[in-house]
Amino acid sequence: MPVSRRNFLGSAGALAALELATAPRPGAAAEAASPSIKVGRAKAFKVGVPVQFSYPDAAAPALAIKLSGPVPGGVGPAHDIVAYSQLCVHKGCPVNFNAQREVFMCPCHFTTYDAELSGQVIIGHATTNLPRIRLTYDAASDVVTAVGVDGLIYGRVNNKRMA
Ligand code: FES
């Protein structure tokens, strides 16, 4: 049976749509490999006092902070706990948290990141946000858990677990 141009194009389009619908989401493999790591109990956090942990492995220092108020993406009973990679995206120096301004500041070349706005660069050499550690909160146990990273941690080609 001869295949008309219209039928051929229609079949090709349907095939492409099927492939798109069943293809894994970009980054899904890396995300699937993301570990769940307990950061701490929400009631143990003090406003402005960083809690140090590592995510997704021991070579990736991170800071979790209870901010002075709720922020988009914040977890815990008051939606005010956030976490970020501690490695500046410019050249990898460990950033410090400035509790008065609620920003992360890099001591090497002074890039400053907004802790309330997804680690957005306020000023400095960095060209991307400070990678944000995705957190979940379980109200029953009061536990805050790190479950993923938004952004590329300095010095890596991906955020897959390295250890
Ligand atoms: S390493 Fe942080 S600004 Fe350069």
Backbone and ligand atoms as CSV (ligand in chain L), in Angstrom:
chain,resi,resn,atom,element,x,y,z
A,1,MET,N,N,0.837,-1.180,0.000
A,1,MET,CA,C,0.000,0.000,0.000
A,1,MET,C,C,0.885,1.248,0.000
A,2,PRO,N,N,0.642,2.170,-0.911
A,2,PRO,CA,C,1.462,3.385,-0.972
A,2,PRO,C,C,1.171,4.295,0.232
A,3,VAL,N,N,2.202,4.904,0.703
A,3,VAL,CA,C,2.071,5.813,1.846
A,3,VAL,C,C,2.087,7.245,1.337
A,4,SER,N,N,1.006,7.966,1.611
A,4,SER,CA,C,0.949,9.352,1.159
A,4,SER,C,C,1.843,10.216,2.043
A,5,ARG,N,N,2.205,11.341,1.501
A,5,ARG,CA,C,3.048,12.283,2.240
A,5,ARG,C,C,2.354,12.694,3.549
A,6,ARG,N,N,1.046,12.938,3.492
A,6,ARG,CA,C,0.292,13.354,4.676
A,6,ARG,C,C,0.303,12.261,5.747
A,7,ASN,N,N,0.071,10.989,5.324
A,7,ASN,CA,C,0.076,9.893,6.288
A,7,ASN,C,C,1.446,9.705,6.913
A,8,PHE,N,N,2.487,9.840,6.057
A,8,PHE,CA,C,3.858,9.674,6.552
A,8,PHE,C,C,4.169,10.730,7.614
A,9,LEU,N,N,3.842,11.999,7.316
A,9,LEU,CA,C,4.130,13.078,8.263
A,9,LEU,C,C,3.304,12.919,9.546
A,10,GLY,N,N,2.064,12.483,9.394
A,10,GLY,CA,C,1.205,12.272,10.558
A,10,GLY,C,C,1.775,11.196,11.461
A,11,SER,N,N,2.250,10.103,10.882
A,11,SER,CA,C,2.838,9.015,11.672
A,11,SER,C,C,4.114,9.467,12.361
A,12,ALA,N,N,4.950,10.199,11.611
A,12,ALA,CA,C,6.204,10.682,12.198
A,12,ALA,C,C,5.916,11.602,13.369
A,13,GLY,N,N,4.910,12.469,13.241
A,13,GLY,CA,C,4.546,13.385,14.326
A,13,GLY,C,C,4.056,12.626,15.541
A,14,ALA,N,N,3.234,11.609,15.323
A,14,ALA,CA,C,2.707,10.818,16.435
A,14,ALA,C,C,3.833,10.083,17.146
A,15,LEU,N,N,4.789,9.555,16.367
A,15,LEU,CA,C,5.937,8.870,16.962
A,15,LEU,C,C,6.771,9.812,17.816
A,16,ALA,N,N,7.016,11.013,17.292
A,16,ALA,CA,C,7.813,11.991,18.032
A,16,ALA,C,C,7.106,12.371,19.330
A,17,ALA,N,N,5.790,12.552,19.271
A,17,ALA,CA,C,5.030,12.906,20.476
A,17,ALA,C,C,5.093,11.786,21.501
A,18,LEU,N,N,5.008,10.537,21.038
A,18,LEU,CA,C,5.081,9.400,21.942
A,18,LEU,C,C,6.449,9.337,22.613
A,19,GLU,N,N,7.498,9.594,21.810
A,19,GLU,CA,C,8.851,9.576,22.365
A,19,GLU,C,C,9.022,10.643,23.436
A,20,LEU,N,N,8.492,11.842,23.182
A,20,LEU,CA,C,8.600,12.921,24.159
A,20,LEU,C,C,7.851,12.571,25.437
A,21,ALA,N,N,6.686,11.952,25.294
A,21,ALA,CA,C,5.861,11.628,26.458
A,21,ALA,C,C,6.496,10.551,27.324
A,22,THR,N,N,7.245,9.660,26.721
A,22,THR,CA,C,7.819,8.558,27.492
A,22,THR,C,C,9.287,8.769,27.848
A,23,ALA,N,N,9.926,9.831,27.284
A,23,ALA,CA,C,11.340,10.076,27.571
A,23,ALA,C,C,11.502,10.536,29.010
A,24,PRO,N,N,12.591,10.092,29.681
A,24,PRO,CA,C,12.815,10.548,31.052
A,24,PRO,C,C,13.075,12.055,31.081
A,25,ARG,N,N,12.619,12.697,32.122
A,25,ARG,CA,C,12.824,14.135,32.300
A,25,ARG,C,C,14.329,14.399,32.431
A,26,PRO,N,N,14.865,15.495,31.811
A,26,PRO,CA,C,16.286,15.785,31.957
A,26,PRO,C,C,16.648,15.905,33.440
A,27,GLY,N,N,17.722,15.274,33.827
A,27,GLY,CA,C,18.170,15.333,35.215
A,27,GLY,C,C,17.494,14.317,36.115
A,28,ALA,N,N,16.539,13.562,35.571
A,28,ALA,CA,C,15.803,12.610,36.412
A,28,ALA,C,C,16.728,11.544,36.996
A,29,ALA,N,N,17.692,11.096,36.211
A,29,ALA,CA,C,18.609,10.067,36.708
A,29,ALA,C,C,19.419,10.596,37.873
A,30,ALA,N,N,19.932,11.836,37.723
A,30,ALA,CA,C,20.722,12.422,38.800
A,30,ALA,C,C,19.860,12.622,40.033
A,31,GLU,N,N,18.600,13.045,39.811
A,31,GLU,CA,C,17.705,13.290,40.924
A,31,GLU,C,C,17.380,11.988,41.648
A,32,ALA,N,N,17.197,10.943,40.865
A,32,ALA,CA,C,16.888,9.651,41.471
A,32,ALA,C,C,18.016,9.208,42.383
A,33,ALA,N,N,19.244,9.639,42.062
A,33,ALA,CA,C,20.389,9.251,42.865
A,33,ALA,C,C,20.568,10.166,44.070
A,34,SER,N,N,19.767,11.242,44.180
A,34,SER,CA,C,19.907,12.181,45.295
A,34,SER,C,C,19.522,11.490,46.589
A,35,PRO,N,N,20.410,11.565,47.574
A,35,PRO,CA,C,20.083,10.916,48.845
A,35,PRO,C,C,19.136,11.777,49.684
A,36,SER,N,N,18.479,11.179,50.655
A,36,SER,CA,C,17.715,11.905,51.669
A,36,SER,C,C,18.578,11.917,52.926
A,37,ILE,N,N,18.926,13.100,53.379
A,37,ILE,CA,C,19.800,13.231,54.543
A,37,ILE,C,C,19.126,14.111,55.592
A,38,LYS,N,N,19.009,13.579,56.785
A,38,LYS,CA,C,18.386,14.325,57.876
A,38,LYS,C,C,19.274,15.506,58.265
A,39,VAL,N,N,18.686,16.699,58.298
A,39,VAL,CA,C,19.434,17.902,58.678
A,39,VAL,C,C,19.251,18.186,60.166
A,40,GLY,N,N,18.046,18.003,60.683
A,40,GLY,CA,C,17.808,18.240,62.101
A,40,GLY,C,C,16.332,18.435,62.385
A,41,ARG,N,N,16.009,18.669,63.634
A,41,ARG,CA,C,14.624,18.946,64.012
A,41,ARG,C,C,14.392,20.448,63.909
A,42,ALA,N,N,13.248,20.823,63.393
A,42,ALA,CA,C,12.939,22.239,63.180
A,42,ALA,C,C,13.014,23.025,64.484
A,43,LYS,N,N,12.561,22.434,65.578
A,43,LYS,CA,C,12.546,23.196,66.841
A,43,LYS,C,C,13.954,23.456,67.372
A,44,ALA,N,N,14.951,22.752,66.862
A,44,ALA,CA,C,16.328,22.968,67.313
A,44,ALA,C,C,16.992,24.143,66.586
A,45,PHE,N,N,16.391,24.608,65.477
A,45,PHE,CA,C,16.973,25.731,64.747
A,45,PHE,C,C,16.744,27.041,65.498
A,46,LYS,N,N,17.752,27.887,65.503
A,46,LYS,CA,C,17.651,29.232,66.088
A,46,LYS,C,C,17.769,30.243,64.946
A,47,VAL,N,N,16.969,31.287,64.994
A,47,VAL,CA,C,16.981,32.285,63.924
A,47,VAL,C,C,18.395,32.832,63.720
A,48,GLY,N,N,18.853,32.752,62.477
A,48,GLY,CA,C,20.145,33.339,62.107
A,48,GLY,C,C,21.358,32.504,62.456
A,49,VAL,N,N,21.159,31.345,63.055
A,49,VAL,CA,C,22.311,30.502,63.429
A,49,VAL,C,C,22.411,29.339,62.445
A,50,PRO,N,N,23.470,29.324,61.617
A,50,PRO,CA,C,23.586,28.271,60.600
A,50,PRO,C,C,23.808,26.886,61.208
A,51,VAL,N,N,23.204,25.908,60.580
A,51,VAL,CA,C,23.434,24.507,60.936
A,51,VAL,C,C,24.219,23.896,59.783
A,52,GLN,N,N,25.417,23.418,60.064
A,52,GLN,CA,C,26.280,22.879,59.017
A,52,GLN,C,C,25.966,21.407,58.787
A,53,PHE,N,N,25.929,21.026,57.528
A,53,PHE,CA,C,25.772,19.624,57.167
A,53,PHE,C,C,26.418,19.445,55.798
A,54,SER,N,N,26.362,18.267,55.252
A,54,SER,CA,C,26.932,18.027,53.922
A,54,SER,C,C,25.857,17.434,53.037
A,55,TYR,N,N,25.858,17.881,51.779
A,55,TYR,CA,C,24.878,17.330,50.845
A,55,TYR,C,C,25.355,17.538,49.404
A,56,PRO,N,N,25.317,16.566,48.537
A,56,PRO,CA,C,24.773,15.216,48.706
A,56,PRO,C,C,25.782,14.211,49.261
A,57,ASP,N,N,27.014,14.666,49.543
A,57,ASP,CA,C,28.025,13.759,50.096
A,57,ASP,C,C,28.953,14.568,50.999
A,58,ALA,N,N,29.899,13.899,51.609
A,58,ALA,CA,C,30.770,14.536,52.598
A,58,ALA,C,C,31.631,15.643,52.013
A,59,ALA,N,N,31.836,15.643,50.689
A,59,ALA,CA,C,32.675,16.659,50.056
A,59,ALA,C,C,31.907,17.926,49.690
A,60,ALA,N,N,30.663,18.013,50.080
A,60,ALA,CA,C,29.827,19.154,49.696
A,60,ALA,C,C,29.229,19.822,50.936
A,61,PRO,N,N,29.970,20.773,51.544
A,61,PRO,CA,C,29.455,21.435,52.733
A,61,PRO,C,C,28.233,22.291,52.412
A,62,ALA,N,N,27.299,22.333,53.351
A,62,ALA,CA,C,26.070,23.103,53.155
A,62,ALA,C,C,25.657,23.728,54.483
A,63,LEU,N,N,24.843,24.777,54.377
A,63,LEU,CA,C,24.342,25.458,55.564
A,63,LEU,C,C,22.826,25.518,55.519
A,64,ALA,N,N,22.194,25.159,56.631
A,64,ALA,CA,C,20.750,25.334,56.770
A,64,ALA,C,C,20.536,26.476,57.757
A,65,ILE,N,N,19.552,27.328,57.456
A,65,ILE,CA,C,19.328,28.536,58.256
A,65,ILE,C,C,17.844,28.700,58.533
A,66,LYS,N,N,17.525,29.104,59.744
A,66,LYS,CA,C,16.165,29.552,60.052
A,66,LYS,C,C,16.184,31.071,59.893
A,67,LEU,N,N,15.411,31.572,58.932
A,67,LEU,CA,C,15.382,33.005,58.676
A,67,LEU,C,C,14.382,33.687,59.611
A,68,SER,N,N,14.319,34.998,59.531
A,68,SER,CA,C,13.475,35.760,60.459
A,68,SER,C,C,11.993,35.703,60.111
A,69,GLY,N,N,11.656,35.126,58.956
A,69,GLY,CA,C,10.260,35.023,58.565
A,69,GLY,C,C,10.097,34.035,57.431
A,70,PRO,N,N,8.851,33.772,57.045
A,70,PRO,CA,C,8.616,32.806,55.963
A,70,PRO,C,C,9.170,33.296,54.629
A,71,VAL,N,N,9.668,32.337,53.828
A,71,VAL,CA,C,10.182,32.666,52.491
A,71,VAL,C,C,9.666,31.614,51.509
A,72,PRO,N,N,9.585,31.946,50.229
A,72,PRO,CA,C,9.178,30.942,49.249
A,72,PRO,C,C,10.114,29.734,49.302
A,73,GLY,N,N,9.547,28.563,49.410
A,73,GLY,CA,C,10.350,27.349,49.453
A,73,GLY,C,C,10.869,27.015,50.840
A,74,GLY,N,N,10.606,27.870,51.824
A,74,GLY,CA,C,11.055,27.600,53.186
A,74,GLY,C,C,10.246,26.457,53.789
A,75,VAL,N,N,10.874,25.682,54.659
A,75,VAL,CA,C,10.168,24.556,55.287
A,75,VAL,C,C,10.114,24.760,56.796
A,76,GLY,N,N,9.452,23.834,57.459
A,76,GLY,CA,C,9.271,23.932,58.898
A,76,GLY,C,C,7.916,24.530,59.200
A,77,PRO,N,N,7.530,24.556,60.492
A,77,PRO,CA,C,6.208,25.064,60.857
A,77,PRO,C,C,5.971,26.495,60.381
A,78,ALA,N,N,7.026,27.312,60.330
A,78,ALA,CA,C,6.876,28.717,59.916
A,78,ALA,C,C,7.369,28.959,58.486
A,79,HIS,N,N,7.720,27.917,57.763
A,79,HIS,CA,C,8.198,28.044,56.373
A,79,HIS,C,C,9.377,29.021,56.279
A,80,ASP,N,N,10.286,28.915,57.237
A,80,ASP,CA,C,11.393,29.868,57.301
A,80,ASP,C,C,12.766,29.195,57.303
A,81,ILE,N,N,12.821,27.894,57.084
A,81,ILE,CA,C,14.106,27.186,57.077
A,81,ILE,C,C,14.512,26.899,55.640
A,82,VAL,N,N,15.737,27.311,55.308
A,82,VAL,CA,C,16.268,27.115,53.947
A,82,VAL,C,C,17.670,26.536,54.062
A,83,ALA,N,N,18.191,26.039,52.953
A,83,ALA,CA,C,19.557,25.509,52.974
A,83,ALA,C,C,20.222,25.735,51.628
A,84,TYR,N,N,21.531,25.925,51.680
A,84,TYR,CA,C,22.309,26.199,50.471
A,84,TYR,C,C,23.658,25.497,50.547
A,85,SER,N,N,24.223,25.264,49.366
A,85,SER,CA,C,25.609,24.815,49.303
A,85,SER,C,C,26.459,25.904,49.936
A,86,GLN,N,N,27.527,25.512,50.623
A,86,GLN,CA,C,28.386,26.530,51.231
A,86,GLN,C,C,29.493,26.957,50.276
A,87,LEU,N,N,29.554,26.335,49.101
A,87,LEU,CA,C,30.645,26.642,48.176
A,87,LEU,C,C,30.234,27.719,47.182
A,88,CYS,N,N,30.904,28.844,47.248
A,88,CYS,CA,C,30.656,29.958,46.321
A,88,CYS,C,C,30.808,29.460,44.887
A,89,VAL,N,N,29.898,29.852,44.027
A,89,VAL,CA,C,29.957,29.345,42.651
A,89,VAL,C,C,31.038,30.032,41.819
A,90,HIS,N,N,31.668,31.085,42.336
A,90,HIS,CA,C,32.735,31.750,41.580
A,90,HIS,C,C,33.996,30.893,41.553
A,91,LYS,N,N,34.586,30.639,42.712
A,91,LYS,CA,C,35.804,29.820,42.747
A,91,LYS,C,C,35.812,28.838,43.915
A,92,GLY,N,N,34.663,28.641,44.536
A,92,GLY,CA,C,34.544,27.571,45.519
A,92,GLY,C,C,34.901,27.896,46.951
A,93,CYS,N,N,35.141,29.159,47.285
A,93,CYS,CA,C,35.415,29.486,48.690
A,93,CYS,C,C,34.153,29.247,49.523
A,94,PRO,N,N,34.297,28.854,50.781
A,94,PRO,CA,C,33.109,28.657,51.615
A,94,PRO,C,C,32.504,29.999,52.034
A,95,VAL,N,N,31.216,30.153,51.779
A,95,VAL,CA,C,30.532,31.400,52.128
A,95,VAL,C,C,30.148,31.380,53.605
A,96,ASN,N,N,29.967,32.569,54.152
A,96,ASN,CA,C,29.518,32.726,55.544
A,96,ASN,C,C,28.146,33.376,55.543
A,97,PHE,N,N,27.367,33.065,56.588
A,97,PHE,CA,C,26.038,33.670,56.680
A,97,PHE,C,C,26.104,34.932,57.519
A,98,ASN,N,N,25.548,36.022,56.993
A,98,ASN,CA,C,25.440,37.275,57.728
A,98,ASN,C,C,23.995,37.369,58.225
A,99,ALA,N,N,23.800,37.144,59.527
A,99,ALA,CA,C,22.451,37.053,60.080
A,99,ALA,C,C,21.721,38.396,60.049
A,100,GLN,N,N,22.453,39.490,60.183
A,100,GLN,CA,C,21.812,40.808,60.185
A,100,GLN,C,C,21.148,41.120,58.842
A,101,ARG,N,N,21.853,40.788,57.776
A,101,ARG,CA,C,21.339,41.086,56.428
A,101,ARG,C,C,20.648,39.881,55.789
A,102,GLU,N,N,20.760,38.728,56.409
A,102,GLU,CA,C,20.230,37.471,55.867
A,102,GLU,C,C,20.754,37.207,54.462
A,103,VAL,N,N,22.080,37.302,54.350
A,103,VAL,CA,C,22.758,37.023,53.087
A,103,VAL,C,C,23.952,36.112,53.361
A,104,PHE,N,N,24.412,35.452,52.294
A,104,PHE,CA,C,25.652,34.695,52.357
A,104,PHE,C,C,26.721,35.563,51.703
A,105,MET,N,N,27.891,35.658,52.369
A,105,MET,CA,C,28.967,36.485,51.831
A,105,MET,C,C,30.206,35.627,51.642
A,106,CYS,N,N,30.831,35.808,50.480
A,106,CYS,CA,C,32.062,35.071,50.194
A,106,CYS,C,C,33.259,35.909,50.625
A,107,PRO,N,N,34.146,35.349,51.449
A,107,PRO,CA,C,35.290,36.120,51.933
A,107,PRO,C,C,36.383,36.297,50.883
A,108,CYS,N,N,36.341,35.539,49.784
A,108,CYS,CA,C,37.421,35.595,48.800
A,108,CYS,C,C,37.312,36.799,47.870
A,109,HIS,N,N,36.174,36.948,47.213
A,109,HIS,CA,C,36.010,38.085,46.282
A,109,HIS,C,C,34.688,38.799,46.509
A,110,PHE,N,N,34.077,38.521,47.651
A,110,PHE,CA,C,32.933,39.304,48.159
A,110,PHE,C,C,31.620,39.154,47.411
A,111,THR,N,N,31.430,38.066,46.694
A,111,THR,CA,C,30.093,37.847,46.137
A,111,THR,C,C,29.119,37.681,47.300
A,112,THR,N,N,27.947,38.283,47.134
A,112,THR,CA,C,26.913,38.238,48.175
A,112,THR,C,C,25.646,37.637,47.575
A,113,TYR,N,N,25.068,36.681,48.295
A,113,TYR,CA,C,23.880,35.949,47.817
A,113,TYR,C,C,22.718,36.170,48.781
A,114,ASP,N,N,21.528,36.304,48.236
A,114,ASP,CA,C,20.333,36.529,49.047
A,114,ASP,C,C,19.762,35.204,49.547
A,115,ALA,N,N,19.729,35.024,50.865
A,115,ALA,CA,C,19.216,33.769,51.439
A,115,ALA,C,C,17.702,33.673,51.335
A,116,GLU,N,N,17.025,34.811,51.195
A,116,GLU,CA,C,15.556,34.805,51.119
A,116,GLU,C,C,15.070,34.552,49.701
A,117,LEU,N,N,15.901,34.893,48.718
A,117,LEU,CA,C,15.481,34.813,47.314
A,117,LEU,C,C,16.269,33.759,46.554
A,118,SER,N,N,16.180,32.525,46.988
A,118,SER,CA,C,16.761,31.390,46.272
A,118,SER,C,C,18.254,31.510,46.025
A,119,GLY,N,N,18.968,32.223,46.882
A,119,GLY,CA,C,20.415,32.325,46.718
A,119,GLY,C,C,20.833,33.223,45.579
A,120,GLN,N,N,19.957,34.137,45.198
A,120,GLN,CA,C,20.225,35.042,44.068
A,120,GLN,C,C,21.446,35.913,44.355
A,121,VAL,N,N,22.259,36.141,43.325
A,121,VAL,CA,C,23.439,36.994,43.475
A,121,VAL,C,C,22.986,38.438,43.651
A,122,ILE,N,N,23.472,39.082,44.705
A,122,ILE,CA,C,23.177,40.503,44.922
A,122,ILE,C,C,24.278,41.340,44.294
A,123,ILE,N,N,25.523,40.923,44.542
A,123,ILE,CA,C,26.668,41.642,43.969
A,123,ILE,C,C,27.851,40.683,43.959
A,124,GLY,N,N,28.769,40.880,42.990
A,124,GLY,CA,C,29.984,40.074,42.997
A,124,GLY,C,C,30.248,39.357,41.687
A,125,HIS,N,N,31.239,38.482,41.734
A,125,HIS,CA,C,31.734,37.809,40.538
A,125,HIS,C,C,30.881,36.628,40.079
A,126,ALA,N,N,30.132,36.041,40.976
A,126,ALA,CA,C,29.356,34.846,40.614
A,126,ALA,C,C,28.324,35.196,39.552
A,127,THR,N,N,28.106,34.270,38.646
A,127,THR,CA,C,27.139,34.507,37.565
A,127,THR,C,C,25.872,33.671,37.719
A,128,THR,N,N,25.843,32.811,38.721
A,128,THR,CA,C,24.621,32.038,38.981
A,128,THR,C,C,24.321,32.063,40.485
A,129,ASN,N,N,23.092,31.693,40.832
A,129,ASN,CA,C,22.680,31.656,42.238
A,129,ASN,C,C,23.512,30.632,43.016
A,130,LEU,N,N,23.560,30.826,44.316
A,130,LEU,CA,C,24.145,29.813,45.191
A,130,LEU,C,C,23.214,28.603,45.152
A,131,PRO,N,N,23.729,27.402,44.863
A,131,PRO,CA,C,22.836,26.237,44.760
A,131,PRO,C,C,22.018,26.031,46.032
A,132,ARG,N,N,20.734,25.876,45.833
A,132,ARG,CA,C,19.834,25.702,46.968
A,132,ARG,C,C,19.616,24.215,47.225
A,133,ILE,N,N,19.716,23.825,48.479
A,133,ILE,CA,C,19.449,22.444,48.860
A,133,ILE,C,C,17.941,22.345,49.109
A,134,ARG,N,N,17.302,21.445,48.384
A,134,ARG,CA,C,15.861,21.247,48.567
A,134,ARG,C,C,15.597,20.509,49.877
A,135,LEU,N,N,14.675,21.030,50.656
A,135,LEU,CA,C,14.354,20.438,51.959
A,135,LEU,C,C,12.910,19.979,51.986
A,136,THR,N,N,12.654,18.976,52.818
A,136,THR,CA,C,11.274,18.606,53.125
A,136,THR,C,C,11.121,18.666,54.647
A,137,TYR,N,N,9.875,18.734,55.079
A,137,TYR,CA,C,9.606,18.799,56.518
A,137,TYR,C,C,8.494,17.830,56.859
A,138,ASP,N,N,8.747,17.013,57.879
A,138,ASP,CA,C,7.734,16.075,58.355
A,138,ASP,C,C,7.205,16.590,59.696
A,139,ALA,N,N,5.970,17.068,59.687
A,139,ALA,CA,C,5.398,17.688,60.890
A,139,ALA,C,C,5.281,16.692,62.040
A,140,ALA,N,N,5.023,15.433,61.735
A,140,ALA,CA,C,4.836,14.436,62.796
A,140,ALA,C,C,6.125,14.228,63.599
A,141,SER,N,N,7.253,14.196,62.904
A,141,SER,CA,C,8.527,13.966,63.598
A,141,SER,C,C,9.323,15.252,63.798
A,142,ASP,N,N,8.870,16.345,63.191
A,142,ASP,CA,C,9.549,17.648,63.247
A,142,ASP,C,C,10.915,17.625,62.547
A,143,VAL,N,N,11.113,16.658,61.665
A,143,VAL,CA,C,12.428,16.488,61.027
A,143,VAL,C,C,12.506,17.203,59.672
A,144,VAL,N,N,13.611,17.921,59.496
A,144,VAL,CA,C,13.932,18.574,58.226
A,144,VAL,C,C,14.932,17.674,57.498
A,145,THR,N,N,14.640,17.381,56.242
A,145,THR,CA,C,15.478,16.461,55.472
A,145,THR,C,C,15.893,17.102,54.160
A,146,ALA,N,N,17.163,16.940,53.790
A,146,ALA,CA,C,17.657,17.411,52.489
A,146,ALA,C,C,17.383,16.320,51.467
A,147,VAL,N,N,16.827,16.722,50.311
A,147,VAL,CA,C,16.424,15.715,49.321
A,147,VAL,C,C,16.926,15.996,47.907
A,148,GLY,N,N,17.567,17.145,47.685
A,148,GLY,CA,C,18.035,17.437,46.334
A,148,GLY,C,C,18.720,18.789,46.283
A,149,VAL,N,N,19.240,19.120,45.100
A,149,VAL,CA,C,19.947,20.393,44.918
A,149,VAL,C,C,19.408,21.083,43.679
A,150,ASP,N,N,19.111,22.366,43.797
A,150,ASP,CA,C,18.752,23.184,42.635
A,150,ASP,C,C,19.959,24.041,42.297
A,151,GLY,N,N,20.628,23.717,41.213
A,151,GLY,CA,C,21.845,24.433,40.838
A,151,GLY,C,C,23.027,23.488,40.919
A,152,LEU,N,N,24.091,23.887,40.256
A,152,LEU,CA,C,25.284,23.034,40.191
A,152,LEU,C,C,26.284,23.438,41.274
A,153,ILE,N,N,26.630,22.486,42.127
A,153,ILE,CA,C,27.602,22.735,43.189
A,153,ILE,C,C,28.968,22.997,42.559
A,154,TYR,N,N,29.701,23.969,43.108
A,154,TYR,CA,C,30.996,24.359,42.546
A,154,TYR,C,C,31.939,23.152,42.394
A,155,GLY,N,N,32.613,23.095,41.255
A,155,GLY,CA,C,33.629,22.080,41.018
A,155,GLY,C,C,33.093,20.762,40.509
A,156,ARG,N,N,31.804,20.685,40.216
A,156,ARG,CA,C,31.223,19.418,39.774
A,156,ARG,C,C,30.658,19.553,38.369
A,157,VAL,N,N,30.608,18.418,37.695
A,157,VAL,CA,C,29.957,18.401,36.387
A,157,VAL,C,C,28.488,18.021,36.540
A,158,ASN,N,N,28.129,17.443,37.701
A,158,ASN,CA,C,26.732,17.208,38.056
A,158,ASN,C,C,26.705,17.048,39.581
A,159,ASN,N,N,25.478,16.969,40.130
A,159,ASN,CA,C,25.378,16.892,41.590
A,159,ASN,C,C,25.209,15.470,42.106
A,160,LYS,N,N,25.526,14.495,41.256
A,160,LYS,CA,C,25.389,13.106,41.700
A,160,LYS,C,C,26.265,12.860,42.901
A,161,ARG,N,N,25.798,11.937,43.690
A,161,ARG,CA,C,26.565,11.549,44.861
A,161,ARG,C,C,27.950,11.078,44.416
A,162,MET,N,N,28.999,11.596,45.042
A,162,MET,CA,C,30.342,11.255,44.603
A,162,MET,C,C,31.009,10.221,45.502
A,163,ALA,N,N,30.518,10.041,46.718
A,163,ALA,CA,C,31.175,9.092,47.618
A,163,ALA,C,C,30.280,7.894,47.854
L,1,FES,S1,S,35.239,32.580,45.321
L,1,FES,FE1,FE,33.499,33.633,46.053
L,1,FES,S2,S,33.526,35.499,45.027
L,1,FES,FE2,FE,35.244,34.473,44.273
